[in-house]
Amino acid sequence: MYIQNAKIIYPDRIESGSVSIQDQRITGINGEIPDKNDMIIDGQGLYLAPGFIDIHIHGAGGHDTMEGTPEALDSIATTIAAQGTTAFLPTTMTTPVDRINHALRAIGQRRDGGGPGAQVLGAHLEGPFISGAAIGAQNPAYLQEPSIDVYQAMTEGCGDVPVSITMACELEGSDALITYLAGQGLVVSIGHSNATYEEVCRAVAAGASHTTHLFNGMSGLHHREPGVVGATFDLEALTTEVITDGIHISWPVLRTTFRQKGTDQVCLISDAMMACGMPDGVYELGGQEVIVADKAARLRTGSLAGSVLTLREAVRNVARHCGIPLHEAVKMATLNPARFCGVDDHKGRIAPGYDADLVLFDEDFQIKQVIIGGKTFC
C-alpha cells in the first residue's frame, strides 16, 4: 500500500508527503511510487495521523466491557475504529471480583486472538480499590480495601492482561499494593480518590505515576489544600488524562491544564460508555442506570457517568477550544497513550518500522479512511 499527497502529522510538525506500507508495517516515508500492482491511495491533501489509542473506555455501540463477551468487545472495537481509534484498553468497573475476572479473561482472549476493528492492547482496571468519598458513577456496594490477595483473585488466570489500574492512594493498604503493582509493570493511576497532596507524594514514592480523568473523582485544587489535582500539577513524575468534551472540564480549565502540564504529559481519553455511537436514551454502566441526553451521560442522581465522546472529537475539541496546535493535539491521542501502554516502540507515530495504523481526516475532523495493521477498515 502507498499513500500519497497527504499532510502527515508527526509529533512535532505537519509535512506533506507519502507513506509506504508492507506486511502491516510502515516501510518508508516519501519513497518512490511502487509497482502499479500495489494499492495506491490518493490522500487528496487530507491529514494523515497515527491511529488514535484510547487508554480509558468502558463501552460503545450499545455494549459494555463488563459484559465479558467477544460480541461486546467486537462491537466496541468496530464502533470506535470507524471514528479513528485503532487500539484501546477496555476498562472495567467496580463490580464483584469474579465478574471483573470474567471480563479480564475475555479481554485477554480478544487481545491474543484479534478481531474486527480496533486492537485490544490489554485492560484498564477502574476500581475496586477506590474511595467512597469520590465514588463518581462506580457502585459503592463493591468497593474493596487495597489488597494484594484481592488483586490476585481478580486477575487469576489473566495476570498479564491489565496494563493500568485506578486506585485511591489514601486507603489503608494502598502503599503495599502500589509497590506490588508497579513492580508487576502496571501503570498505577490515582483516581476516585480524596487524597491529600502528602498522600499523593507518598503514593508516587511507592510507584504511582498517573492520575485518572483529571478533576473528576478526586480532591480538587485549593490554595491551602492542593489535593490530587494540585499534586498532578506540581509533580513532574505524574502524567494525567483528560476528558475533553466540554462537560467534564470547562475549556478555561483545560487551557490552564495544558499550560501547566504541557502536551507531553497528558493523554486524551474518551471514558466512553455503551451509548457512544448510539442515540440518546437510557443505558447502563457498572450495573447502574445511565440517562444520556445532549451529549452527557448521567446517573439519576445527576453524577456524570462516563461520556459518549470519541477520540476524534477529543482531538478536534482540544485544537478548536484550547488553542493547541493540531500536531500536539494528535500526539496526546497517539504517542502519549502509546507510551502509557508501553507500545511506543511500534505504535503512536508515523515512522518506518511502526505499525500501519493510520487515519485520514479532513479540516472538519471528519474521518475519510482508517487503516489498521496495513488493511483498510473503512
C-alpha positions as MATLAB code, in Angstrom:
seq = 'MYIQNAKIIYPDRIESGSVSIQDQRITGINGEIPDKNDMIIDGQGLYLAPGFIDIHIHGAGGHDTMEGTPEALDSIATTIAAQGTTAFLPTTMTTPVDRINHALRAIGQRRDGGGPGAQVLGAHLEGPFISGAAIGAQNPAYLQEPSIDVYQAMTEGCGDVPVSITMACELEGSDALITYLAGQGLVVSIGHSNATYEEVCRAVAAGASHTTHLFNGMSGLHHREPGVVGATFDLEALTTEVITDGIHISWPVLRTTFRQKGTDQVCLISDAMMACGMPDGVYELGGQEVIVADKAARLRTGSLAGSVLTLREAVRNVARHCGIPLHEAVKMATLNPARFCGVDDHKGRIAPGYDADLVLFDEDFQIKQVIIGGKTFC';
ca = [
       0.000    0.000    0.000;
       1.170    3.517   -0.806;
      -0.494    6.686    0.486;
       0.471    9.832   -1.390;
      -0.460   13.522   -1.318;
      -1.228   13.622    2.416;
      -0.397   16.053    5.210;
       1.482   13.767    7.586;
       1.120   14.560   11.278;
       4.312   13.949   13.236;
       4.665   14.570   16.993;
       6.436   17.873   16.363;
       5.164   19.092   12.963;
       2.946   18.530    9.939;
       4.500   17.994    6.487;
       3.161   16.923    3.113;
       4.393   13.550    1.956;
       3.758    9.905    1.229;
       3.861    6.684    3.239;
       4.744    3.176    2.075;
       3.253    0.137    3.832;
       4.083   -3.545    3.609;
       3.291   -6.529    5.842;
       1.316   -4.448    8.369;
       4.187   -2.003    8.931;
       5.256    1.376    7.626;
       8.297    0.787    5.451;
       9.149    4.266    4.262;
       8.329    7.954    4.127;
       8.430    9.924    0.853;
       9.742    6.956   -1.098;
       9.271    6.197   -4.782;
       5.833    5.288   -6.108;
       5.693    1.486   -6.057;
       4.724   -1.005   -8.727;
       1.339   -0.299  -10.321;
       0.014   -3.558   -8.850;
       0.271   -2.124   -5.322;
      -2.671   -0.281   -3.782;
      -2.129    3.450   -4.201;
      -4.282    5.780   -2.108;
      -4.530    9.440   -3.036;
      -4.595   11.373    0.244;
      -6.132   14.344   -1.580;
      -4.382   16.749    0.775;
      -6.080   15.243    3.834;
      -4.393   14.925    7.215;
      -2.727   11.558    7.848;
      -2.333   10.732   11.544;
      -1.353    7.662   13.523;
      -4.402    5.748   14.711;
      -5.816    7.044   17.976;
      -5.247    4.985   21.143;
      -7.853    5.126   23.922;
      -6.483    4.099   27.328;
      -9.776    4.563   29.194;
     -13.025    3.426   27.589;
     -15.868    1.351   29.051;
     -18.029    0.756   26.024;
     -19.523    1.845   22.710;
     -22.033    0.690   20.141;
     -24.531   -0.411   22.783;
     -22.123   -2.747   24.568;
     -20.005   -2.629   27.727;
     -16.656   -4.162   28.636;
     -18.215   -5.754   31.727;
     -20.396   -7.990   29.547;
     -17.260  -10.063   29.161;
     -18.165  -11.453   25.751;
     -16.438  -11.479   22.351;
     -19.526   -9.866   20.831;
     -19.366   -6.918   23.245;
     -15.668   -6.287   22.630;
     -16.117   -6.619   18.868;
     -18.938   -4.060   18.945;
     -16.841   -1.599   20.934;
     -13.832   -2.162   18.679;
     -15.699   -1.642   15.413;
     -17.680    1.362   16.647;
     -14.598    3.287   17.730;
     -12.488    2.169   14.760;
     -14.924    3.918   12.437;
     -14.057    7.106   14.366;
     -10.286    6.662   14.007;
      -9.406    4.760   17.195;
      -7.217    1.815   16.193;
      -6.205    0.456   19.632;
      -7.675    0.634   23.136;
      -7.752   -0.588   26.710;
     -11.229   -1.917   27.571;
     -11.918   -0.552   31.037;
     -13.592   -2.433   33.870;
     -15.812   -1.090   36.647;
     -16.122   -1.644   40.396;
     -18.177   -4.841   40.438;
     -17.847   -8.227   42.204;
     -14.330   -9.681   41.929;
     -15.468  -12.718   39.946;
     -17.194  -10.510   37.398;
     -14.036   -8.436   36.906;
     -12.085  -11.658   36.414;
     -14.589  -12.813   33.799;
     -14.228   -9.533   31.898;
     -10.422   -9.677   32.079;
     -10.359  -13.188   30.658;
     -12.466  -12.050   27.705;
     -10.182   -9.046   27.170;
      -7.137  -11.326   27.197;
      -8.687  -13.631   24.617;
      -9.513  -10.684   22.358;
      -6.011   -9.233   22.783;
      -4.375  -12.519   21.808;
      -6.852  -13.700   19.200;
      -7.600  -10.424   17.470;
     -10.872   -9.455   15.863;
     -12.525   -6.768   13.761;
     -11.867   -3.104   14.355;
      -9.534   -1.575   16.903;
      -6.869   -3.733   18.542;
      -7.138   -4.577   22.236;
      -3.830   -3.841   23.994;
      -4.852   -5.063   27.456;
      -7.148   -3.742   30.158;
      -7.512   -0.760   32.422;
      -8.911   -1.600   35.871;
     -11.001    1.239   37.310;
     -11.529    0.074   40.873;
     -12.433   -1.687   43.052;
      -9.738   -0.148   45.318;
     -11.261    3.330   45.268;
     -12.769    5.729   47.793;
     -16.442    6.012   48.625;
     -15.802    9.721   49.155;
     -15.053   10.112   45.427;
     -17.230    7.335   44.054;
     -18.472    9.039   40.877;
     -20.531    6.545   38.861;
     -18.910    3.498   40.460;
     -21.024    1.190   42.605;
     -20.184    1.615   46.327;
     -21.571   -1.848   47.108;
     -18.487   -3.481   45.590;
     -15.635   -1.386   46.976;
     -12.617   -3.319   48.228;
      -9.809   -2.325   50.558;
      -6.451   -2.374   48.753;
      -5.153   -5.920   48.968;
      -2.640   -7.965   47.015;
      -4.729  -11.082   47.693;
      -7.878   -9.495   46.257;
      -5.957   -8.245   43.227;
      -4.552  -11.713   42.597;
      -8.024  -13.246   42.866;
      -9.347  -10.636   40.468;
      -6.648  -11.398   37.883;
      -6.379  -15.174   38.378;
      -5.611  -16.823   35.056;
      -5.183  -13.472   33.304;
      -2.489  -11.675   35.283;
      -0.775  -10.327   32.180;
      -3.897   -8.585   30.862;
      -4.046   -5.399   32.995;
      -1.928   -2.528   31.712;
      -3.088    0.000   34.290;
      -5.234    0.403   37.381;
      -7.042    3.311   39.022;
      -6.993    3.322   42.820;
      -7.308    5.668   45.795;
      -3.912    6.111   47.399;
      -5.211    7.265   50.800;
      -6.815    3.935   51.691;
      -5.146    1.642   54.218;
      -3.013   -0.927   52.445;
      -2.593    1.187   49.317;
       1.166    1.718   49.652;
       1.912   -2.016   49.693;
      -0.427   -2.654   46.755;
       1.009    0.227   44.714;
       4.536   -1.086   45.256;
       3.435   -4.578   44.236;
       1.566   -3.446   41.128;
       4.302   -1.097   39.948;
       6.719   -3.999   40.408;
       4.490   -6.067   38.121;
       4.822   -3.380   35.439;
       1.363   -1.832   35.781;
       0.753    1.874   35.483;
      -0.757    2.820   38.846;
      -3.078    5.769   38.458;
      -4.569    7.769   41.327;
      -8.271    8.358   40.891;
     -11.647    8.205   42.594;
      -9.569    9.488   45.469;
      -9.908   12.124   48.180;
      -6.172   12.048   48.915;
      -4.160   14.947   50.250;
      -1.099   16.285   48.479;
       1.114   14.478   51.013;
      -0.675   11.169   50.428;
      -0.166   11.523   46.686;
       3.543   12.203   47.225;
       3.773    9.023   49.281;
       1.999    7.074   46.531;
       4.380    8.415   43.898;
       7.309    7.285   46.047;
       5.688    3.831   46.135;
       5.352    3.717   42.342;
       2.204    5.605   41.239;
       2.782    7.590   38.042;
      -0.539    8.840   36.642;
      -3.880   10.358   37.631;
      -7.268    9.310   36.238;
      -9.668   11.701   34.431;
      -8.168   14.820   35.973;
     -10.511   16.988   38.092;
     -13.212   14.306   38.086;
     -13.473   11.903   41.018;
     -10.637   13.450   43.014;
      -9.798   16.085   45.628;
      -9.588   19.446   43.908;
      -7.073   22.249   43.963;
      -7.364   24.619   46.912;
      -4.789   27.246   47.773;
      -4.147   25.620   51.164;
      -5.019   22.013   50.269;
      -3.562   21.110   46.861;
      -5.209   17.662   46.749;
      -4.808   15.244   43.857;
      -5.240   17.996   41.265;
      -2.554   20.157   42.868;
      -0.201   17.187   43.116;
      -0.778   16.409   39.434;
       0.163   19.960   38.525;
       3.159   20.064   40.846;
       4.787   16.643   40.451;
       6.764   16.005   37.298;
       6.530   12.262   37.966;
       2.770   12.279   37.340;
       1.218   12.129   33.903;
      -2.527   12.537   33.574;
      -5.527   12.167   31.284;
      -8.442   14.443   30.410;
     -11.961   14.076   29.004;
     -12.247   16.944   26.546;
     -15.978   17.010   25.866;
     -16.521   20.442   27.442;
     -18.752   18.795   30.041;
     -16.297   17.085   32.392;
     -13.881   20.045   32.340;
     -14.520   23.610   31.154;
     -12.383   24.981   28.346;
     -10.610   27.614   30.509;
      -9.591   24.919   32.995;
      -8.397   22.678   30.182;
      -6.315   25.519   28.770;
      -4.813   26.041   32.226;
      -4.072   22.317   32.451;
      -2.177   22.264   29.161;
      -0.172   25.336   30.138;
       0.758   23.688   33.429;
       1.428   20.091   32.342;
       2.370   20.664   28.717;
       1.277   18.281   25.987;
       3.875   15.565   26.636;
       2.362   14.558   29.985;
      -1.328   14.449   29.071;
      -3.372   11.760   27.330;
      -6.736   12.421   25.747;
      -9.303    9.785   26.733;
     -12.943    9.196   25.927;
     -14.091    7.442   29.140;
     -16.931    6.448   26.812;
     -19.725    4.151   27.910;
     -22.036    1.928   25.872;
     -24.057    4.866   24.490;
     -21.085    6.101   22.446;
     -22.220    5.962   18.826;
     -25.830    5.450   19.905;
     -28.877    7.746   20.192;
     -29.911    9.448   23.428;
     -31.735    7.161   25.841;
     -31.385    5.006   28.937;
     -28.304    2.781   29.193;
     -26.198    1.074   31.864;
     -22.740    1.441   33.345;
     -21.419   -0.913   36.001;
     -24.928   -2.158   36.720;
     -26.312    1.352   37.257;
     -28.862    3.107   35.055;
     -27.485    5.972   32.981;
     -29.503    8.617   31.158;
     -27.880   10.029   28.025;
     -29.101   13.364   26.718;
     -27.447   16.341   25.000;
     -24.074   14.543   24.762;
     -23.910   13.954   28.538;
     -24.250   10.620   30.384;
     -25.501   10.860   33.964;
     -26.847    8.686   36.750;
     -30.311    9.609   38.008;
     -28.505   11.382   40.857;
     -27.011   13.747   38.300;
     -23.456   12.399   38.621;
     -21.572   12.142   35.348;
     -21.278    8.509   34.249;
     -18.575    8.350   31.619;
     -19.165   10.035   28.282;
     -20.262    9.489   24.703;
     -17.093   11.146   23.384;
     -14.804    9.707   20.714;
     -11.083   10.450   20.460;
     -11.700   12.064   17.082;
     -13.918   14.587   18.836;
     -11.466   14.897   21.725;
      -8.670   15.912   19.330;
     -10.971   18.312   17.489;
     -12.115   19.957   20.715;
      -8.589   20.478   22.016;
      -7.485   22.033   18.736;
     -10.537   24.278   18.453;
     -11.227   25.309   22.038;
      -7.808   25.209   23.684;
      -5.531   26.657   21.039;
      -3.379   23.536   20.917;
      -1.568   23.042   17.575;
      -3.049   20.103   15.682;
       0.123   18.001   15.799;
       0.234   18.345   19.593;
      -3.458   17.527   19.958;
      -2.916   14.386   17.882;
       0.168   13.482   19.931;
      -1.981   13.389   23.084;
      -4.238   10.795   21.430;
      -1.463    8.725   19.823;
       2.140    8.834   21.028;
       1.382    9.704   24.661;
      -1.094    6.844   25.154;
       1.285    4.524   23.295;
       3.919    5.392   25.900;
       1.373    4.798   28.649;
       0.746    1.294   27.271;
       4.438    0.575   26.696;
       3.978    0.135   22.926;
       5.573    3.385   21.733;
       8.365    1.438   20.027;
       5.867    0.340   17.351;
       2.702    2.412   17.753;
       1.765    6.049   18.118;
       3.754    7.707   15.336;
       4.249    7.607   11.582;
       7.764    6.274   11.048;
       9.466    3.324    9.338;
       9.049    0.118   11.322;
       5.883    1.281   13.079;
       2.524   -0.445   12.791;
       0.472    0.764    9.852;
      -2.395    2.069   11.981;
      -3.407    5.273   10.233;
      -6.279    7.727    9.937;
      -7.090   10.147    7.123;
      -9.324   13.081    8.085;
     -10.262   16.468    6.714;
     -10.187   20.036    8.040;
     -13.513   19.437    9.800;
     -12.091   16.327   11.518;
     -14.352   14.008    9.529;
     -12.815   10.554    9.101;
     -12.235    9.647    5.461;
     -10.267    6.413    5.821;
      -8.984    4.165    8.602;
      -6.161    1.662    8.163;
      -5.445   -0.934   10.857;
      -2.448   -3.240   10.563;
      -1.934   -2.226    6.951;
      -5.514   -3.080    5.942;
      -8.300   -0.642    5.176;
     -11.068   -0.782    7.781;
     -13.292    1.906    6.325;
];
